[in-house]
């Protein structure tokens, strides 16, 4: 009987500790270009009052052959002609479980396109795999972002 109680207690502690210590995606993330592997910029992800997540562009990294834009010229309203620095590029991202997030939107300020967004946090919390897509998640682009704080 004592072994059964100890076993149940150990199982409960294991389950609770994974939930208690699970990281979320809040913090600063280095976005990485999915085509070149070069750093693109930094996005600060925060949690909203209603429990959803949003991301603000805090830095745009110059790269060889690319001069960063200052204004989001091709972006849809309400982003049209807004400064890219400080732009809320991720909106309404919802946590599904310890590592997965869905139902968000992400804006690509270079193309002006708005995509549906889902994301998955690595188990150690150091990488964020994001997927921007149209309609079905099979039609889109993926990037791996690196946590910087």
C-alpha positions as CSV (number, residue, x, y, z in Angstrom):
1,X,0.0,0.0,0.0
2,X,2.8,2.4,0.9
3,X,4.5,1.7,-2.4
4,X,1.3,2.5,-4.3
5,X,0.9,5.8,-2.5
6,X,4.5,6.7,-3.2
7,X,4.1,5.8,-6.8
8,X,1.0,7.9,-7.2
9,X,2.7,10.8,-5.5
10,X,5.7,10.6,-7.7
11,X,3.5,10.5,-10.8
12,X,1.5,13.6,-9.6
13,X,4.7,15.5,-8.9
14,X,6.1,14.7,-12.3
15,X,3.0,15.9,-14.0
16,X,2.7,19.0,-11.9
17,X,6.4,19.9,-12.3
18,X,6.2,19.8,-16.1
19,X,3.3,22.2,-16.0
20,X,4.7,24.5,-13.4
21,X,8.2,24.7,-14.9
22,X,7.1,24.8,-18.6
23,X,8.4,28.0,-20.2
24,X,6.3,30.2,-22.4
25,X,7.3,32.2,-25.4
26,X,7.5,35.6,-23.7
27,X,10.9,37.3,-24.2
28,X,13.2,38.5,-27.0
29,X,13.7,36.3,-30.1
30,X,16.3,36.6,-32.9
31,X,14.4,35.9,-36.1
32,X,16.4,34.0,-38.7
33,X,15.8,34.2,-42.4
34,X,14.5,30.8,-43.6
35,X,16.3,31.1,-47.0
36,X,19.7,32.4,-46.0
37,X,20.0,31.5,-42.3
38,X,21.0,35.1,-41.5
39,X,19.6,37.1,-38.6
40,X,16.7,39.3,-39.7
41,X,15.9,41.2,-36.5
42,X,14.6,40.9,-33.0
43,X,10.9,40.4,-31.9
44,X,9.8,40.9,-28.3
45,X,6.9,38.6,-27.5
46,X,4.6,39.6,-24.7
47,X,1.4,38.2,-23.1
48,X,-1.7,40.3,-23.4
49,X,-4.3,40.8,-20.7
50,X,-6.6,38.3,-22.3
51,X,-3.9,35.6,-22.3
52,X,-2.9,35.8,-26.0
53,X,0.6,36.6,-27.2
54,X,1.8,39.4,-29.4
55,X,5.2,40.3,-30.9
56,X,6.7,43.7,-31.5
57,X,9.6,44.3,-33.8
58,X,12.4,45.9,-31.7
59,X,15.3,45.6,-34.2
60,X,15.9,45.1,-37.9
61,X,19.3,43.7,-38.8
62,X,21.0,45.0,-42.0
63,X,22.3,42.1,-44.2
64,X,24.4,41.8,-47.3
65,X,22.2,42.9,-50.2
66,X,19.4,44.2,-47.9
67,X,18.8,47.7,-46.6
68,X,16.1,47.6,-44.0
69,X,12.9,49.5,-44.7
70,X,11.9,52.1,-42.1
71,X,8.2,52.2,-43.1
72,X,5.7,49.4,-43.8
73,X,4.7,50.7,-47.2
74,X,3.1,47.6,-48.7
75,X,1.4,46.5,-45.5
76,X,-2.4,46.2,-45.1
77,X,-4.4,48.5,-42.8
78,X,-3.8,49.3,-39.9
79,X,-0.1,48.7,-40.6
80,X,0.1,50.8,-43.8
81,X,2.8,53.5,-43.6
82,X,3.7,52.7,-40.0
83,X,7.3,52.5,-38.8
84,X,8.6,48.9,-38.8
85,X,10.4,49.4,-35.5
86,X,7.7,49.1,-32.8
87,X,5.3,47.4,-35.2
88,X,3.1,44.7,-33.7
89,X,4.0,41.9,-36.2
90,X,2.4,39.0,-34.2
91,X,-1.1,39.1,-32.9
92,X,-3.6,36.9,-31.1
93,X,-1.4,33.8,-30.7
94,X,-3.0,31.4,-28.3
95,X,-1.3,28.8,-26.1
96,X,-2.6,25.3,-26.8
97,X,-0.4,23.3,-24.4
98,X,3.0,23.5,-22.8
99,X,4.8,23.9,-26.1
100,X,2.3,24.7,-28.9
101,X,0.7,28.0,-29.9
102,X,-1.9,28.5,-32.7
103,X,-4.6,30.8,-34.2
104,X,-2.3,33.8,-34.4
105,X,-1.4,36.2,-37.2
106,X,2.0,37.3,-38.4
107,X,2.9,40.2,-40.7
108,X,5.8,40.1,-43.0
109,X,6.7,43.8,-43.3
110,X,8.9,43.2,-46.3
111,X,6.2,41.8,-48.5
112,X,3.2,43.3,-46.7
113,X,1.5,39.9,-46.4
114,X,-0.4,38.8,-43.3
115,X,-0.3,35.1,-42.6
116,X,-2.0,32.7,-40.1
117,X,0.5,31.6,-37.5
118,X,1.3,28.7,-35.3
119,X,4.4,28.1,-33.2
120,X,6.1,25.4,-31.2
121,X,8.6,26.0,-28.4
122,X,11.5,23.6,-28.0
123,X,11.5,21.6,-24.8
124,X,14.4,23.5,-23.4
125,X,12.8,26.8,-24.4
126,X,15.7,28.1,-26.5
127,X,14.1,27.8,-29.9
128,X,10.7,28.8,-31.4
129,X,9.6,27.1,-34.6
130,X,7.1,29.4,-36.3
131,X,5.0,28.6,-39.3
132,X,3.2,31.4,-41.3
133,X,0.7,30.0,-43.7
134,X,-2.4,30.8,-45.9
135,X,-5.4,28.7,-45.2
136,X,-3.8,25.3,-44.6
137,X,-0.5,25.1,-42.8
138,X,1.0,23.1,-45.6
139,X,1.1,26.3,-47.7
140,X,3.5,28.6,-46.0
141,X,7.0,29.3,-44.6
142,X,8.7,28.1,-41.5
143,X,11.5,29.8,-39.5
144,X,13.3,28.9,-36.3
145,X,13.9,31.8,-33.9
146,X,16.5,31.8,-31.2
147,X,15.7,33.1,-27.7
148,X,18.1,35.9,-26.7
149,X,16.9,36.4,-23.1
